[in-house]
Amino acid sequence: MPRPAILKFDRGTLVLHPPPKGKAWIEFATWDDRIERFRIPANQYRLLVETLQAEGTPFTDEAKGFAPIALGNKLDRQPYPHQQEALDAWVQAGRRGVVVLPTAAGKTYLAQMAMQATPRSTLITVPTLDLMHQWYAQLLETFPDVEVGLLGGGSRDRTPILVATYDSAAINAESLGNRYGLLICDECHHLPSDFNRVIAEYAIAPYRLGLTATPDRADGRHADLDALLGQVVYARTAEDLAGHALAEHDIVQIKVKLTDEERDRYDHLMQVRNAFLEQARIRLGSVQGWQRFVMASAQSQAGRRAMLAHRESRAIALGTEANCGRSPN
């Protein structure tokens, strides 16, 4: 009797060996001559497992590194109707998909509801350190019985609930990929970039929730969210919620620019960064390039200056005086 196939996680991919009987699973697989095994993209984990089970194919799952967790219920208020509707739509869609809600509509509370409804080890990605610490504080209060950790800003935890910046999650995607059963991406329009998308592509998480107020991207890559997280399962605008969950309001688009001083500083910082990258022959168009940049920044003063210049340039772009709403003296 042939031994059952073993499914393993290997640095952002799945390896299935020996090849099981059945035909449906093969459509996910690519033969790797280097190891003489079939590889499957990690984000196909759920569909692969369901396919093997549907065919009655025996296999041993050694890929799954996540587990159920006990979340004490401290969700102490009644959700707004739109939050309950969004949760129900997400659950109905198989606990995969994107929810589009305006700012201040309670996306973080919705995520906590999703965690309560899907109690698995959870990775939450956010675009900034400030948001990371906001999420962390709220999760500590809501789920005091489960260890919550941080990945980013010098923290490198490995906890059942982990809040990470997109940058840190992408850099560590190969090691994080099988540890979490639920992936929540806040401001998920950041996910489809060349650098960030590996967070979802290298993850086996069968359950995925994207949250955003502005899903569309200028480069059109918002369409990639369908494959990375799932389709939009629920959407409401600020106008839909005005007078109920949100106050009556007007939306006015105000475009802002860097001040002359900020532009000069930004250009200087980019020159410092790019000069180092050119000298070190590092390209930032891939995860490997970013990993090389991170490693190089720890190996020399020039690398450190280049990384600090990169971070300061981003801070200027995101926190220009006009964006911060400063009034002239």
Secondary structure, DSSP 8 states (H G I E B T S, - for coil): ----EEEEEETTEEEEES--S-SGGGGG-EEETTTTEEEEEGGGHHHHHHHHHHTT--EEE------B--------S---HHHHHHHHHHHHTTSEEEEE--TTS-HHHHHHHHHHHS-B-EEEEESSHHHHHHHHHHHHHH-TTS-EEEEETTEE---SEEEEEHHHHHHTHHHHTTT-SEEEEETGGGTTSTTTTHHHHT---SEEEEEES----TTSGGGGHHHHT--EEEE--HHHHBTTTB-------------HHHHHHHHHHHHHHHHHHHHHT---SSHHHHHHHHHHHTT-HHHHHHHHHHHHHHHHHHS-TTTTT----
